[in-house]
Amino acid sequence: MKLLTTISILFYTSQILSVAQEGSESAAEASVTGSASQPVLNAPDTSDSNPIVSIVRLGVPINSALQISLSSVVTLAQSSADLTDFNTAIGSVAKGNDIDSISTALQAGLTVENAVNVVENDRDLASVVAAISAGLSFDDAVAQIDSGSTLEELTALASYSSLFELTTNSDLITSINAVISSKADSYSADNLQIALTEAVKTAEVLLTDQVIVDSIPSAISSEVFTTGSGYNYELVRLLVEYGAIGEKGSTLASSLLGTDYDAFTGTGSLTAASSTSDYLSYLSTLTGSATFGDIDSASSILDVPMSNIYLSAGSNITLGASDTSSEISVSSTLTSSGGLDSLRKVLVVGAAKDLTVLGDVKFTNESNKAEDNALVVGAADNVMISNANLSYDGANLGIGSGDQTSDSMWLVNTTINAGGNLAVGSLGTLNITSAEFLVGQANQATSDPDNVYLYANDLIQANGLSFSGANLDDIYMEAITLNLSNIAFPSNSDVMLRSRDGSLHFDTYSSPVVGGVNMTNVTHGSTVLALDHFDGISGHHDSSILLPNGTPAVKIRKQY
């Protein structure tokens, strides 16, 4: 018990000194005769009673030990939770580090381990303390300092420490720090505190993990991002720092707001845009180049008031439970438009990170089957629907992923069922295996023709996919590369396959031609498509198989 021995030595040494000063006996005499009030274990003139000797016995070179102040050893002993902590500090001193500096760090509230870390790495103690006061962990504080944050910046962080009481989300805390560090000089202290406080309250709701089996989290209008007293700017910054809108989403935010955004004015809004159509010019920022043509972009279908777009969000979202059927109503949000375009609505169930579907998940809209609304299920990172099914009986269904990698979206051993049209999009790769897409199931007898739209920035990789729907019309696929195997297009479907080059290749699934449309055992109706079914040139191929109206059933085109 070296630690206890050392502490005892220090304690008795201080007692002996007190006796020597207060009584008539010398310290040596007191050690021999003892005391009725305090027994003495060792004489102070023996080597065992010397704290420096005790420290040397723990491994500190004599020259270093002679430089150690008694008060520092006392502080160290009192701060050490166990012998390991004490020996960690002593070992640091043995390597030449100053125990008085370690003692100062301990008095500032650091643990022995962290105090040693500061001293051994020659870190500025004041900066570490300021960063910890701002709500950072020791590791995050060190990371901030190592990345170049100054004491002034870290002290500014500490003045906003009350913000960290609003959340327990460590990623969000890191995001708050990043916002404060980068924007503190653009605001008065009061304005930034107000804006961030409101933003953090909303972000905490948006960025909490959600498991949804019977009802969605309360949906908020997208107006929270586009109106308000300026905190919307900070909310977007927090979402960007958190990674909640993906890498491309962050680029889009910078495009909309500028790299530095606008300074808080107290009455400002994120943008003057009031409709989804106002954002179409930014679509190519997300996709790299793909956007709507002039005719399509003018369609009223793409003009939905921002006040009619609702978000039900979470950090990671799980829909349903394994081997279970889940029914989730959205009828209270996606109400009837009454035929008015201005009342059409969109509900987004969106994850800041990943979204996973388990079991058999059915979204229902008991009161509104008209195709005047859309349900969008998506994630800023990955979407996984494997050995699970997803349906919406109300109207149009969208599935989206903001991840840019090959794992962006997986639809495996699944049936996707939409009451109206179905749209699936990925900013990376769309992976499909053994899937069936059904459309137009809400109003099969009376609905307009229903369509399937599949888009990926890089690659659509599909092996085993079929389509059905009484009123199925268009099937549209677009990516830099389409790699299709065992795909069954219905005989009544008008198929558009668009790739970067619009070139056509067969039996190449195992080694697809990048930039082309690759087909292996792809059928239209009962016909297995082959090269001799197509005419034209690279970038513009039409099939000799025709629809009843005389137009080519399958068309191959290059991207715009």
LUMPA-902064 format. One record per residue: residue in one letter; z, y, x of N, C-alpha, C in turn. Coordinates in steps of 0.001 Angstrom, whole numbers, plus 500000, padded with zeros to 6 digits. Layout:
N
AZYXZYXZYX;...
END
This chain:
560
M500000498811500841500000500000500000500000501254500886;K498922501446501631498879502563502565499028503905501858;L498391504000500679498442505272499975499873505610499599;L500596504631499018501983504874498610502843505196499818;T502605504491500919503362504753502141503154506176502605;T501870506596502591501551507956503038502195508994502146;I502105508783500838502698509728499899504206509788500103;S504820508603500313506264508558500539506638509328501798;I505889509140502852506149509848504112506111511341503889;L505042511791503165504912513224502905506093513734502097;F506467512940501093507560513341500218508874513461500996;Y509185512425501776510453512441502513510455513469503620;T509287513711504196509223514753505227509592516097504655;S509032516378503467509344517668502833510816517743502466;Q511416516623502038512834516610501692513706516837502927;I513343516217504021514121516358505268514108517800505732;L512909518414505641512811519812506049513697520684505184;S513762520377503888514621521153502985516081520999503359;V516502519759503653517891519499504032518237520236505302;A517319520221506260517575520879507544517795522363507373;Q517028522949506383517156524383506179518411524740505407;E518833523859504475519905524212503568521287523734504047;G521355522640504795522650522092505197522976522393506644;S524165521899507031524592522117508406524046521076509348;E523547519937508775523039518879509618521605519161510022;S521258518678511206519868518770511620519067517710510893;A517743517823510981516875516825510349517107515461510945;A517300515425512262517532514139512908518838513533512455;E519901514396512348521194513891511908521115513376510484;A520389514115509659520256513695508263519581512349508175;S518660512090509062517961510817508997518852509658509384;V519834509963510211520729508908510657521831508662509641;T522461509753509213523605509608508317523213509367506881;G521983509750506519521546509601505143522118510687504271;S521954510545502985522415511539502022522764510841500739;A523815511331500104524219510722498842523179510927497765;S522387512021497851521411512328496801520008511814497110;Q519690511550498382518318511152498714518319510227499929;P518076508948499764518029508052500926516821508331501795;V516914508029503060515826508253504017515433506921504616;L514090506656504660513615505369505151513461505356506650;N512893506447507198512629506467508623513069507786509232;A513485507736510465513857508954511163512616509791511434;P512715511118511255511545511955511447511083512022512880;D511926511625513828511470511681515206510817510367515630;T510589509463514681509848508249514992508404508452514599;S507504507728515223506066507908514937505725507523513509;D506464506571512914506142506124511554506336507225510527;S507207508193510821507470509229509841506478510379509926;N505583510365510874504645511460511092503390511255510233;P503077512174509276501917511988508409500609511953509178;I500524512665510291499306512646511083499056511254511642;V500167510610512134500038509241512638499557508312511529;S500107508515510321499700507671509193498224507847508870;I497741509093508943496326509358508678495465508719509764;V495908508793511015495162508168512114495051506673511884;R496149506075511400496126504630511146495131504265510040;L494773505239509185493770504973508153492346505154508665;G492201505505509941490868505528510525490375506867510982;V491181507939510857490723509260511272490990509439512772;P489976509891513543490197510141514970491326511152515156;I492076510997516236493243511836516465492886513309516508;N491722513665517121491326515071517199491083515659515805;S490514514831514895490297515282513519491620515356512774;A492471514358513003493740514314512287494609515516512629;L494552515967513881495358517103514290494945518394513610;Q493695518422513063493201519620512379493543519632510888;I494114518557510389494384518442508954495686519145508615;S495615520007507609496839520676507175497624519758506254;L498940519896506295499801519076505454499502519313503979;S499233520568503611498967520876502197497703520178501706;S496695520048502592495460519362502197495701517883501954;V496512517285502809496819515868502626497592515659501338;V498528516572501038499287516475499793498353516570498593;T497417517556498616496463517718497515495601516476497357;L495166515946498486494334514748498447495104513579497860;A496335513394498309497143512281497816497408512404496327;Q497684513624495869497971513832494457496738513648493581;S495544513901494151494301513827493373493677512445493385;S494154511572494235493550510251494365494075509309493308;A493161508773492528493565507850491464494009506513492026;D493442506135493154493812504862493758493522504909495255;L493844503828495932493660503769497375492203503931497780;T491278503424496937489846503528497249489427504980497320;D489867505799496337489547507221496347490089507888497612;F491336507573497925491972508187499097491212507821500363;N490885506554500507490185506106501706488767506663501779;T488136506918500592486815507550500582486893508922501241;A487895509693500860488069511017501432488419510933502919;I489337510033503265489731509885504670488530509453505511;G487707508567504942486501508144505655485557509301505890;S485498510230504937484660511411505103485182512285506239;V486504512423506300487107513194507386486834512522508726;A486891511198508724486636510448509957485228510701510484;K484299511057509572482922511336509986482738512790510418;G483843513536510422483776514901510920483800515966509855;N483954515599508592483975516575507517485371517173507356;D485415518381506846486644519151506779487447518774505537;I488661518263505767489479517849504626489965519056503814;D490074520233504437490462521413503673489378521781502660;S488098521562503024487004521817502075487056520821500929;I487375519567501270487525518554500219488686518934499308;S489764519399499913490932519823499142490571520965498194;T489786521931498680489364523055497831488529522565496656;A487641521593496911486811521036495839487663520298494812;L488704519622495298489610518932494385490358519929493502;Q490781521022494105491502522036493345490600522716492317;A489263522659492545488303523227491589488041522284490418;G488642521087490478488524520171489352487611518980489576;L487026518857490766486141517729491036486957516468491329;T486338515323491083486963514068491482486860513927492993;V487623513000493554487563512770494996486143512436495430;E485500511525494677484134511107495033483171512290495020;N483260513127493976482339514261493872482673515352494885;A483966515525495172484368516498496184483796516110497551;V483900514827497871483332514335499132481820514532499147;N481161514263498012479713514439497907479321515876498228;V480062516849497657479753518261497886479891518614499359;V480990518181499964481246518537501362480260517855502297;E480034516564502105479163515817503018477716516294502945;N477306516806501780475916517259501625475791518770501735;D476896519411502134476885520847502389476374521628501179;R476808521214499979476416521917498757477385523055498472;D476869524073497837477694525235497515478621524881496358;L479920524907496621480897524499495619480853525407494398;A480691526710494603480660527641493474479506527332492524;S478361526952493089477205526610492255477460525335491467;V478088524358492117478400523108491426479353523366490268;V480376524149490526481358524445489481480709525213488333;A479835526169488652479157526946487610478275526053486746;A477566525114487387476692524212486639477490523285485734;I478618522782486244479471521913485416480067522712484262;S480413523951484509480942524807483447479899525045482362;A478617524949482747477527525134481777477301523901480930;G478035522827481214477913521629480396477176520488481058;L476728520678482308476009519616482995476987518582483542;S476507517349483652477259516350484394477173516701485878;F478011516065486696477950516344488133476570516024488684;D475999514872488283474673514490488784473608515499488380;D473663515969487114472689516964486664472911518301487374;A474187518630487633474485519868488350473877519837489745;V474055518714490433473491518560491776471969518638491718;A471378518024490698469915518056490560469422519483490371;Q470139520269489551469763521668489344469816522435490661;I470890522228491421471053522943492690469988522519493691;D469743521218493774468745520718494720467336521175494365;S467114521478493070465787521942492652465607523442492869;G466661524121493350466522525526493708467225526515492814;S467983526056491813468707526981490940469746527747491752;T469805529043491532470738529887492280472083529948491578;L473080530451492299474408530611491709474346531554490515;E473537532602490609473411533544489497472850532848488260;E471835532005488445471237531294487315472243530321486699;L472962529625487553473921528644487055475108529327486388;T475490530488486877476558531238486225476107531703484842;A474794532067484732474252532449483427474312531272482463;L474044530083482986474138528889482147475556528716481605;A476520528967482470477906528749482075478304529659480911;S477679530832480823478033531759479748477564531254478390;Y476672530243478386476193529668477133476780528281476880;S477910528003477526478471526657477450478824526241476028;S479084527211475146479437526862473757478287526160473052;L477063526370473543475913525711472918476002524194473037;F476598523734474105476627522297474348477580521575473407;E478416522343472730479298521736471740478542521384470464;L477285521875470366476497521632469160475798520277469188;T475789519621470313475044518368470416475714517412471386;T475527516130471140475972515093472080474780514409472731;N473579514901472439472347514315472957472124514797474390;S472253513897475365472168514293476775470796514856477129;D469729514288476549468389514818476811468248516229476262;L468828516460475101468757517790474501469564518787475322;I470704518368475848471504519244476705470693519659477930;T469998518700478531469148519020479671468060520003479273;S467508519832478068466464520739477581467011522144477365;I468240522240476825468863523547476633468999524251477981;N469454523517478983469589524092480315468266524635480824;A467201523859480621465890524274481100465420525545480403;V465671525631479101465279526828478351466052528043478833;I467370527886478968468196529011479404467794529460480805;S467584528506481697467249528832483082465943529608483173;S464965529205482353463636529799482474463463531065481653;K464342531273480632464098532376479710465227533397479637;A466311533157480355467461534047480220467121535491480561;D466219535689481516465916537062481921464977537761480948;S464481537055479919463576537659478944464315538179477721;Y465602537943477646466365538250476446467635539007476798;S468148539696475799469527540135475927470396538907475683;A471601538919476222472477537746476092472731537394474635;D472976538410473812473271538137472406472084537515471692;N470879538046471932469691537528471260469409536085471638;L469534535768472921469275534392473345470316533454472764;Q471561533888472738472623533048472176472344532748470705;I471955533765469941471674533579468520470480532650468326;A469399532921469051468173532136468889468392530679469271;L469069530474470390469283529100470836470248528349469940;T471273529034469458472236528365468581471546527817467344;E470716528626466709469995528163465523469005527061465877;A468348527213467017467370526206467440468030524865467721;V469192524905468376469880523663468714470353522948467452;K470814523706466465471244523083465210470107522299464575;T468923522891464556467761522215463968467294521069464855;A467253521312466165466790520273467086467683519048467045;E468991519250466897469915518109466829469570517210465657;V469184517822464535468784517036463356467477516300463630;L466530516998464240465212516415464474465234515307465523;L466144515391466482466083514530467655467200513494467697;T467635513058466530468601511967466420467856510684466054;D468193509577466704467550508297466380467743507965464902;Q466696507418464283466750507099462853466283505659462609;V467025504956461761466600503660461230466399503866459730;I465166503704459256464817504042457880464466502761457131;V465265502428456140465012501207455366464892501465453860;D465423502592453375465331502841451935465063504299451583;S465353505243452476465058506643452201464849507369453519;I463990508380453479463699509121454701464762510186454940;P464958510603456196465848511745456456465305512974455727;S466166513886455386465751515076454642464566515746455316;A463523515953454531462310516561455064462456518072455093;I461982518691456163462006520142456270460579520658456291;S460385521867455774459054522459455773458689522899457178;S457405522827457493456951523279458807457153524775458990;E457515525476457921457795526898458044458953527162458995;V459787526143459232460887526330460180460336526659461564;F459082526245461833458472526529463124457693527842463120;T457308528330461942456387529461461887456967530713461257;T458180530654460762458826531847460234460268531858460707;G460980532908460414462388532962460797462687534144461675;S463848534152462260464313535303463036464164535087464528;G463143534396464926462871534246466343463342532950466946;Y464251532238466285464744531002466892463668529934466922;N462596530141466135461490529185466164460874529088467559;Y460830530207468293460317530154469658461180529207470502;E462486529358470361463377528530471166463336527084470713;L463125526864469414463004525494468927461797524819469541;V460674525515469597459476524938470218459712524688471702;R460384525636472366460676525430473783461555524196473994;L462567524052473129463436522883473242462643521598473037;L461759521587472037460971520387471761460036520073472922;V459478521115473535458611520910474694459411520338475857;E460572520947476156461390520466477265461880519046477026;Y462187518733475783462663517397475425461547516365475505;G460294516819475450459152515915475410458836515452474011;A459319516214473012459216515770471628457816515892471053;I456956516643471698455598516785471158454556516284472146;G454985515527473129454064514889474048453468515864475050;E452837515297476070452251516132477121451164517038476571;K450304516488475720449242517287475132449805518327474169;G450861517950473461451498518890472559452076520079473309;S452611519817474501453132520903475319452009521831475755;T450875521239476092449708522044476453449257522883475268;L449296522277474086448915523002472878449866524156472620;A451172523926472799452149525000472588451875526166473514;S451533525871474763451213526937475708449949527669475297;S448979526917474743447741527544474294447990528484473123;L448876528060472225449173528869471055450024530091471396;L450998529904472286452014530933472507451896531643473845;G451044531121474721451020531632476079452028530888476925;T451827530882478204452701530126479101454151530569478990;D454362531873478832455726532399478760456171532643477330;Y455320532361476350455597532615474940455827534116474732;D456301534484473574456599535887473288458095536110473345;A458500537284473730459935537593473758460469537698472343;F461733537337472194462382537399470878462524538856470440;T462070539165469225462147540532468720463114540653467561;G463538539538467002464416539576465855463673539411464556;T462365539682464556461576539552463330460287538789463573;G460078538312464777458797537697465125458605536343464483;S457368535878464469457061534541463989456240533837465043;L456192532537464951455519531741465963454040532083466028;T453420532220464896451995532517464806451693533057463426;A450586533737463329450179534275462034449442533243461197;A449152532088461779448399531059461066449172530600459839;S448490530531458701449147530133457459448642528806456932;S447606528253457563446987527029457064446597526131458227;T446467524844457925446028523897458956444659524260459509;S443815524860458675442467525211459130442503526241460252;D443586527035460310443705528047461362443955527424462734;Y444338526159462755444640525488464015443492524621464526;L442421524509463776441349523582464154440723523934465498;S440724525217465841440126525615467113440905525069468309;Y442153524629468056442982524085469135442896522560469229;L442132521936468341442096520478468317441598519897469629;S440610520533470224440060520018471485441084520054472609;T442135520905472479443201520914473481443925519576473501;L444086518962472335444748517659472240443828516526472680;T442573516596472290441665515477472511440900515571473818;G440866516743474397440082516939475605438740517567475310;S438128517194474179436842517789473812436511517598472338;A436959516486471758436558516160470388437145517153469396;T436329517560468433436774518457467376435851518296466183;F436101519023465122435252518955463949434030519852464130;G432915519424463570431733520267463562431906521429462608;D430973522362462645431080523569461825431153523249460339;I430369522287459903430351521970458473431666521339458059;D432139520355458843433389519678458496434584520621458549;S434600521496459556435753522376459724435883523376458590;A434804523590457852434851524520456720435279523842455430;S435479522522455479435836521783454271437238522151453795;S437398522234452482438711522552451917439715521431452175;I439227520248452496440124519119452783441031519445453964;L440518520238454910441270520551456120442070521838455987;D442133522374454787442824523634454555444067523390453695;V445188523102454363446456522852453676447451523929454106;P448075524631453170449058525657453551450162525067454423;M450550525783455476451596525298456371452916525098455623;S453130525882454576454364525736453801454406524435453021;N453268523740452923453201522476452187453213521263453111;I453490521478454376453576520373455337455053520178455673;Y455533518963455483456954518655455651457136517628456770;L458259517758457461458556516872458589459887516177458368;S459866514857458426461084514045458427461123513368459793;A462049513803460643461926513485462061463124512748462624;G462933512212463813463987511573464585463540511468466023;S464442511067466897464073510857468293463262509564468394;N463927508431468305463246507144468107463418506756466641;I462327506335466013462391505972464600462020504501464440;T462853503780463691462550502402463301462388502375461794;L461229501913461347460974501749459917461187500296459541;G462084500044458597462310498692458126463203497878459032;A463314496592458693464127495647459460463381494328459565;S463630493591460618462919492331460861463092491367459698;D461985490713459323461988489676458284462537490183456952;T462349491467456693462883492077455472461828492977454848;S461828493062453526460958493995452813461739495270452528;S461161496390452895461806497682452693460910498553451825;E461524499265450883460775500165449998461360501559450120;I460499502530450454460943503888450749460149504856449885;S460833505573449018460159506496448109459953507860448757;V458753508429448558458452509785449026458008510665447858;S458283510217446644457789510915445461458394512306445297;S459610512519445800460239513826445637459588514888446515;T458917514467447578458256515420448476456769515546448168;L456086514416447991454643514431447757454360514457446258;T454700515580445655454507515749444213453056516121443907;S452714516067442627451340516341442196450952517798442441;S449714517995442812449186519350442999448683519948441703;G448554519118440678447999519596439418446562520047439548;G445871519523440546444471519897440759444278521164441565;L445354521784442021445253523028442788445304522727444288;D444279523172445009444251522932446454445464523531447143;S445956524637446646447082525320447291448379524539447190;L448403523485446346449617522693446170449506521286446776;R448418521029447485448324519739448189449376519687449293;K449898518488449542451029518365450468450803517251451483;V451475517408452635451461516404453697452907516181454149;L453310514923454228454630514560454755454439513780456050;V455094514248457105455019513585458415456362512932458715;V456372511627458862457552510917459371457284510740460859;G457912511606461671457521511693463069458653511488464044;A458360510716465098459342510435466151459027511278467383;A460068511867467956459897512611469199459577511673470357;K460015510428470240459724509429471273458891508305470660;D459488507172470327458719506018469850458999505729468380;L457995505139467728458146504680466352457787503204466286;T458659502426465634458459500981465511458584500585464044;V457673499726463595457739499191462236458168497736462308;L459168497378461488459668496008461440459574495489460005;G459274494212459857459233493610458531458066494129457704;D458269494190456395457245494632455450457697495968454865;V457100497060455310457541498400454926456536499000453946;K457057499393452789456200499965451743456724501335451346;F455919502369451589456217503698451083455643503804449675;T456423504349448765455993504424447372456017505865446875;N455117506122445923455104507411445230454911507112443754;E456027506937443078456001506471441696455317507458440753;S455434508758441062454967509773440117453588510334440420;N453040510030441588451776510672441955450884509712442729;K449839509239442074448855508360442717447569509103443068;A447482510370442708446262511139442971446093511357444473;E444846511515444893444568511708446317444657513192446675;D445793513789446359446029515185446683447147515342447707;N447492514244448385448577514275449355448311513257450449;A449081513366451518448946512408452618450298512133453236;L450510510896453591451690510477454347451227510149455763;V451873510771456749451532510530458153452745509927458844;V452549508809459509453599508127460263453181508148461725;G454030508706462600453579508811463980454684509097464967;A454275509232466247455221509451467336454553510255468438;A455367511056469137454855511783470290454571510824471442;D455265509691471462454994508668472472454289507479471816;N454936506329471753454254505102471353454538504700469911;V453545504067469300453691503470467981453463501973468113;M454404501170467568454310499723467638454463499122466245;I453398498480465750453464497718464505452983496311464853;S453920495425465111453589494076465547454324493067464681;N453580492122464111454163491147463188454917491863462065;A454354492948461610454933493760460550453793494395459760;N454111494861458560453096495456457697453544496835457239;L452566497695456961452857499053456523451914499429455388;S452469500013454321451620500420453207452149501694452567;Y451221502404451915451573503558451098450755503478449812;D451437503382448681450721503171447425450311504470446741;G450692505603447329450407506872446683448994507364446892;A448603507593448124447263508119448377446870507859449824;N446696508907450588446136508793451933447232508512452965;L446907507664453924447861507256454956447278507533456333;G448085508175457188447693508410458572448718507821459519;I448263507307460653449134506770461700448682507400463007;G449617508011463759449212508709464967450170508533466118;S449621508573467327450415508462468556449956509521469546;G450944510233470134450623511272471102450630510802472539;D450981509542472775451000509020474142449571508893474669;Q449396509131475964448066509133476549447758507888477371;T448616506883477311448441505703478146447810504557477366;S447672503429478042447099502237477411448061501606476412;D449326502014476417450319501492475474450560502427474299;S449682503357474101449881504394473093450164503829471704;M449316502905471223449513502348469890449083500892469864;W449918500073469210449637498649469042449733498286467557;L448659497738467025448631497205465665448280495722465798;V449297494873465695449132493458466039449668492586464900;N448862491625464466449273490721463377449837491530462211;T449026492417461691449507493360460690448483493610459603;T448987494015458454448146494507457363448556495940457077;I447590496851457130447816498256456837447113498560455518;N447877499061454559447377499225453197447558500680452763;A446448501344452418446505502741451997446036502880450563;G446750503702449794446337503942448424445005504640448334;G444702505492449344443422506177449400442738505899450719;N442516506955451508441880506813452815442908506431453881;L442406505864454966443255505481456098442716506128457364;A443591506814458106443220507408459391444218506965460451;V443709506490461577444556506032462681444055506708463954;G444959507391464673444532508109465867445502507974467016;S444966507958468233445765507849469447445183508773470509;L446074509425471270445614510230472394445477509400473658;G445651508089473535445437507171474656444551506037474213;T445125504822474152444396503627473732444916503138472395;L443994502784471509444323502152470239444061500662470393;N445152499869470418445054498423470593445219497735469233;I444231496940468828444278496258467540444009494768467759;T444885493929467233444696492482467331445097491840466011;S444206491065465426444497490320464193445075491237463124;A444254492169462660444707493140461678443744493206460499;E444281493647459352443466493890458183443794495277457646;F442746496063457376442913497402456824442379497405455395;L443253497786454442442878497885453042442968499345452614;V441963499812451870441968501201451414441668501264449922;G442021502420449329441717502654447924442470501772446965;Q443679501365447311444414500430446468445162501109445319;A445311502449445369446091503129444339445338503230443023;N444059503556443101443266503757441888441919503056442051;Q441945501757442134440730501018442454439618501233441427;A439991501438440174438971501565439134438375502960439063;T439152503985439445438702505359439221438590506217440476;S439044505728441629439100506601442804437716506871443364;D437624507967444115436406508268444865436251507232445969;P435060507178446594434901506275447733435974506539448789;D436477505471449400437555505585450381437049505199451770;N437636505826452771437128505701454128438221505289455106;V437776504725456236438662504382457348438191505152458575;Y439127505860459205438812506641460408439695506150461552;L439078505699462625439817505225463800439381506051465004;Y440368506657465680440051507520466820441011507231467968;A440484507254469196441311507207470400440663508091471451;N441482508775472220440925509601473294440176508754474313;D440745507603474669440180506807475756439465505548475279;L440206504683474594439674503349474315440162502831472977;I439247502281472200439622501445471061439332500014471458;Q440386499242471575440286497842471970440710497011470772;A439745496384470102440035495664468861439491494249468939;N440366493283468679439976491874468662440570491236467411;G439734491070466393440202490499465140440582491588464163;L439614492139463445439873493221462503438924493097461321;S439488493173460125438678493140458910439063494304458009;F438156494626457093438344495758456189438090495300454764;S438791495920453819438515495612452422438894496790451547;G438351496796450329438602497866449368437439497944448410;A437761497973447122436697497966446115435751499133446277;N436264500280446718435432501472446859435289501899448319;L435430500945449236435295501267450657433894501792450948;D433846502907451632432556503516451948432387503613453463;D432854504686454061432627504909455490433691504237456353;I433239503680457470434137503225458541433686503953459796;Y434583504742460342434248505601461478435145505237462654;M434543504987463825435302504709465042434788505611466154;E435742506209466886435337507061468009436326506954469151;A435791506802470368436575506821471604435587506948472751;I436078507219473939435180507203475100434511505842475198;T435314504785474993434793503416475025435263502658473799;L434340501979473125434680501067472037434462499651472537;N435501498826472429435395497427472844435816496566471672;L434825496007470965435052495362469679434692493889469740;S435628493059469273435395491616469240435944491054467935;N435163490168467321435583489519466070435951490556465006;I435024491467464779435194492531463792434289492229462603;A434840492348461406434071492069460188433957493337459351;F432763493962459379432499495115458529431973494617457182;P432521495100456064432024494672454745430563495071454540;S429873494347453707428441494590453485428177495949452841;N429175496509452153428976497796451486429408498982452337;S429784498755453585430330499830454415429260500530455236;D429404501824455330428541502671456158429299502907457461;V428827502305458553429591502244459811429019503217460835;M429881504072461382429517504963462485430386504626463684;L429735504274464801430436503940466037430028504966467092;R430995505747467548430672506850468455431434506681469769;S430709506697470886431328506616472213430805507761473076;R431330507843474282430941508964475145429437509018475372;D428832507848475687427401507810475995426552507307474841;G427189506629473898426419506062472794425514504921473222;S425838504284474323425048503128474774425541501871474067;L424716500845474022424998499651473219424985498405474100;H426045497580473984426185496407474852426775495260474043;F426314494044474323426761492867473564427391491838474488;D428371491103473929429068490035474646429705490536475943;T430330491674475868430940492295477055432437492553476860;Y433074491842475925434472492157475615435380491985476828;S435142490972477642436015490727478791435789491736479909;S434654492404479914434378493434480925433527494526480285;P434153495346479431433398496344478674432781497422479559;V431660497942479102430998499045479784431674500349479353;V432252501046480305432951502288480001431958503331479498;G432327503987478411431469505007477836430521504478476781;G430513503155476584429580502556475649430262501921474449;V429435501406473543429894500617472405429651499156472757;N430724498393472891430655496990473290430978496118472084;M430074495211471729430263494365470548430123492894470906;T431131492123470518431126490677470697431521490034469372;N430602489305468765430832488670467464431304489696466428;V430498490717466265430755491749465260429763491550464119;T430271491507462899429399491238461748429386492409460780;H428249492520460090428155493434458951427721492586457776;G428651492399456827428386491402455786428330490032456428;S427256489320456176427091487971456744426267487963458027;T425852489135458482424969489227459649425765489487460922;V425563488623461913426155488850463226425246489822463979;L425778490967464328424964492007464949424523491609466349;A423264491932466654422684491635467954421789492796468367;L421341492792469610420557493899470137419281494125469342;D418654493025468877417383493192468163417554493760466757;H418800494019466339419028494686465057418981496209465184;F418828496728466402418926498169466626417668498713467288;D417301499918466882416237500649467556416829501913468152;G415979502781468650416443504046469192416715503991470681;I417401505015471176417713505138472590419222505321472758;S419670505256474007421092505442474278421538506792473738;G422592506746472938423077507969472305422671508089470860;H421676507257470454421207507342469056420521506028468672;H421322505078468180420804503793467727421060503638466227;D420105503100465524420265502766464105419964501293463898;S420693500685462972420458499270462690419309499109461698;S418646497964461805417597497622460833418204497098459542;I419494496786459568420228496393458360420484497662457557;L420083497661456301420154498861455491421148498718454350;L421683499862453920422516499911452732421622500049451500;P422152499858450303421332499956449087420598501285448951;N421155502364449541420479503659449452419397503841450511;G419160502804451312418084502833452293418461503378453648;T419727503760453859420152504283455157420660503150456046;P420595503332457369421084502286458281422555501988458034;A422891500717458010424284500329457754425186500592458949;V424640500482460158425425500699461379424687501696462251;K425396502721462688424812503761463532425650503907464803;I424970504030465933425620504230467231425255505635467708;R426272506442468017426018507803468472426896508127469674;K426444509097470472427280509594471551428144510727471027;Q429250510983471746430142512053471332429467513407471511;Y429924514380470753429352515725470844429531516277472240;
END
